[in-house]
Amino acid sequence: MKMLMVGAGDIGQRVLAKLKRRDDVVAVTSTPAKRPALKRLDARVLLADLDKPGSLIRLPRDWDVLVHAAPPQSYLTRDQRTRNLLVATDCGASTARCVVYLSTSGVYGDCAGARITEAQALRPHNARARRRVDAERALLRAARRGAFRLIILRVPGIYAHDRLPIARLKAGTPALLPAEDVYTNHIHAADLASITLAAVRRMRRRARPQVRVYHASDNSVLKMGDYFDLVADAFRLPRPPRLPRAQLEAAVSPMLRSFMSESRRLDNARMNRELRVKLQFPTVFEGVAAAAKLLTSHA
């Protein structure tokens, strides 16, 4: 299996670390500083920039699996990076090839706290999510014309021992009152890497369907403020103050305000049934406890 890993950040490197063989992996990054870490993982490293189509000429075209973990650019209403990647890697129709794309659960927008499946309509509320929808649609069009088989992983909030809201808690950033709070969804970075590889295995094992979507989410059912409280308690920090929405919107950043305006509960039954991943951290309770234990032991 010849793998092309586009977007070799934290999740990409975790995926590489789980592979038994890495000599057939080409890891694509636009950041030279990431090259030593990728070399230590025995991957072939290719410096290329999805914002510069000319640099993509060197991308290999004999790949079997493409893991697309690169985020969209932070401007425009569409994901030009994914479009550039599709042009650079196009080798005509090939049902033997497969693509795994790491998207976001933000494509659903606000669902008023409802539990949703992968059949939920896409109603993105912000520019970031609209760019993800554009990327998904570009990949779907290519898959439906036979360029490759496609799995889309819709990913919620990623956390790990170094991806927790510690700074936010130390700053005393407020959360919503429980009655006004939103449901939030999570996945540990280590489990997301396992889910990505499980998706690759499924696509390599099955010729059908041509396209499949999964919620790459753990089993947590938690509101955002309760998550902050959980992290605060685990690290012996003050819990965040709770404010009504009208007051909170003036006290937080536009990005956090955006997150606090969307509420949904992701149903991960399809992922559990078809990908059969045994999550290392089934809920944030196990994941946050493990992070606190790890960081305390290194203190």
ROLUM-897575 format. One line per 5 residues: number of its first residue (from 1); their letters; for each residue z, y, x of C-alpha. Coordinates in steps of 0.2 Angstrom, whole numbers, plus 2048, in hexadecimal, padded with zeros to 3 digits. Each point is the difference from the previous one (the first is absolute). Example, Ala and Ser with C-alpha at 12.3 -4.5 7.8 and 13.67 -1.06 7.14 Angstrom:
1	AS	827 7EA 83E  7FD 811 806
END
This chain:
1	MKMLM	800 800 800  7FB 811 807  80B 80E 7F9  7FD 812 801  810 80A 7FD
6	VGAGD	7FD 812 7FB  80F 80A 801  80C 7F9 80D  810 809 7FC  810 7F8 7FB
11	IGQRV	7FA 7F4 7F3  7F0 7FB 80A  80B 7FC 80F  80B 7F5 7F6  7F1 7F7 7F9
16	LAKLK	7FA 7FD 812  811 7FA 805  800 7F2 7F3  7EF 7F9 805  800 7F1 80A
21	RRDDV	7F0 805 809  7FB 811 804  7F2 7FF 80C  7F4 801 7F2  808 810 7F9
26	VAVTS	7F9 811 803  80C 80E 7FC  7F9 811 7FC  80A 80F 803  7FD 813 803
31	TPAKR	810 802 809  7FF 7FC 813  813 7FF 801  800 7F1 7F5  7F5 7F6 80C
36	PALKR	80E 7F9 80B  809 7F9 7F1  7F0 7F8 7F9  7FC 7F9 811  811 7F8 801
41	LDARV	7FC 7F7 7F0  7F1 7F9 809  7F3 809 7F4  7F0 807 807  802 813 7FD
46	LLADL	7F2 80B 7FB  802 813 7FF  7F7 807 7F1  803 80E 7F4  7FB 7FD 7ED
51	DKPGS	7FE 813 7FF  7F2 7FF 80D  7F2 7F5 7FB  7F8 800 811  80F 7F8 807
56	LIRLP	7FF 7F1 7F4  7EF 7FA 808  80A 7F5 80B  809 7F6 7F2  7FC 7EE 801
61	RDWDV	7F5 7F9 7F2  804 7EE 802  811 801 7F7  805 7F3 7F3  810 809 7FA
66	LVHAA	802 813 7FF  812 806 7FD  7FE 813 7FB  811 808 802  7FB 812 804
71	PPQSY	805 80D 7F5  7F4 80D 7F8  7FE 811 808  80C 80D 7F9  7F2 80B 7F9
76	LTRDQ	7F1 7FE 7F4  801 7F7 7EF  7F8 7F0 807  804 7F5 80E  7F2 803 80D
81	RTRNL	808 7F5 80D  7FE 7F0 7F5  7EE 806 7FD  7FC 802 812  808 7EF 804
86	LVATD	7F5 7F8 7F3  7F0 807 808  806 7FB 811  804 7EE 7FC  7F2 7FD 7F3
91	CGAST	7F6 7F0 805  7F9 7FC 7EF  806 7F3 7F3  80C 7F3 806  80C 7F7 7F5
96	ARCVV	808 7F8 80F  807 810 805  810 808 7F9  809 810 800  812 803 7FC
101	YLSTS	804 813 7FC  811 807 800  800 80C 7F2  80F 808 7F7  809 7FE 7EF
106	GVYGD	7FE 813 7FE  7EF 7FD 7F8  809 7FC 7F0  808 811 7FE  80F 802 7F5
111	CAGAR	802 7F1 7F4  811 806 7F8  80A 7F2 808  7F5 7F2 7F8  7FE 7F0 809
116	ITEAQ	7EE 7FE 804  7F4 7F3 806  7F0 802 80B  7F6 803 7EF  808 811 7FE
121	ALRPH	7F4 80E 7FF  7FF 80B 80F  806 812 7FD  804 808 811  80A 810 7FE
126	NARAR	7FE 808 812  7F2 802 80D  807 7F2 80B  7FF 7F3 7F2  7EF 806 7FB
131	RRVDA	7F9 7FD 811  807 7EF 800  7F7 7FD 7EF  7F0 806 808  803 7F4 80E
136	ERALL	803 7F1 7F5  7F0 804 7F5  7F5 801 810  807 7EF 806  7FD 7F9 7EE
141	RAARR	7EE 806 800  7FD 7F8 811  808 7EF 7FA  7F7 7FF 7F0  7EF 802 808
146	GAFRL	805 7F1 80B  805 809 811  810 7F6 801  80F 7FA 7F6  80E 80C 7FD
151	IILRV	813 800 7FD  808 810 7FC  813 801 804  808 80E 7F6  80F 804 80A
156	PGIYA	810 80A 7FB  80D 808 80B  800 7F7 811  811 800 809  808 7F8 80F
161	HDRLP	80E 804 80C  7F7 80F 806  7F8 805 7F0  810 804 7F5  804 811 7F8
166	IARLK	80E 803 80D  7FB 812 805  7FE 804 7ED  812 7FA 7FD  807 809 80F
171	AGTPA	7F8 810 7F9  808 7FE 7EF  7EF 800 7F7  804 7FE 7EE  7FA 7F2 7F4
176	LLPAE	7FE 800 7ED  80D 7FD 7F3  800 7EE 7FB  7FA 804 7EF  7F1 809 807
181	DVYTN	7FD 7F5 80F  7F0 7F6 803  7FD 7EE 805  7FA 7FD 811  7F9 7F0 809
186	HIHAA	802 7FA 811  7F9 7F4 80E  807 7FC 811  7F4 803 80E  802 7EE 806
191	DLASI	7FD 7F9 7EF  7F0 80B 7FE  7F9 7F9 810  803 7EE 7F9  7F8 805 7F0
196	TLAAV	7F1 807 809  7FE 7EF 809  802 7F6 7F1  7F2 80A 7F8  7F5 7FC 80F
201	RRMRR	804 7EE 7FE  7FC 800 7EE  7EF 808 802  7FC 7F4 80E  805 7F2 7F5
206	RARPQ	7F7 804 7F0  7EF 806 7FC  805 807 7EF  804 80D 7F9  7F5 80D 809
211	VRVYH	80E 80D 7FE  813 7FE 7FD  80E 80D 7FF  812 7FD 804  810 80A 7FF
216	ASDNS	808 7FE 811  811 804 7FA  811 7F7 801  80B 7FB 7F1  80B 810 800
221	VLKMG	803 809 7EF  808 810 806  7FF 813 7FC  7FD 80C 80E  812 808 801
226	DYFDL	808 7EE 800  7F5 7FC 80F  806 810 809  812 7FB 7FB  7FD 7EE 807
231	VADAF	7FB 807 811  80E 80D 800  80D 7F2 7FD  7F8 7F5 80D  801 80D 80D
236	RLPRP	810 808 7FB  7F8 811 7FB  803 80B 7F2  7F7 7FB 7F0  7F3 80E 7FB
241	PRLPR	805 80C 7F3  7F8 7FE 7EF  7F7 80E 7F7  7F6 802 7F0  7EE 800 803
246	AQLEA	7FE 813 7FC  80C 804 80E  7FA 7F2 80C  7EE 806 800  804 810 808
251	AVSPM	80B 7F7 80E  7F4 7F3 807  7EF 7FF 808  7F0 7FF 7F6  7FD 7EE 807
256	LRSFM	811 7FA 7FA  7FE 80A 7F0  7F0 7F6 7FD  809 7EF 804  80E 805 7F4
261	SESRR	7F3 803 7F2  7F9 7EE 7FF  80A 7F2 7F9  7FA 7EE 7FF  805 7EE 803
266	LDNAR	7F3 7F5 809  7FF 7EE 7FA  7FD 7F5 80F  7FE 7EF 7F7  7EE 7FF 805
271	MNREL	804 802 812  80E 7F3 7FF  7F5 7F4 7F7  7F0 801 80A  805 806 811
276	RVKLQ	810 7F6 801  809 80B 80C  812 7FC 803  807 812 802  80C 802 80F
281	FPTVF	808 80E 7F6  7FE 7FC 7ED  808 811 7FB  806 810 809  812 7FA 7FF
286	EGVAA	7FC 7F3 80D  7F4 80B 80A  80C 80F 801  80F 7F5 805  7F6 7F8 80E
291	AAKLL	7FA 811 806  812 806 800  806 7F1 80A  7F2 802 80C  803 812 804
296	TSHA	813 7FE 800  7FE 7F2 80D  7F6 80C 80B  80B 80F 7FE
END
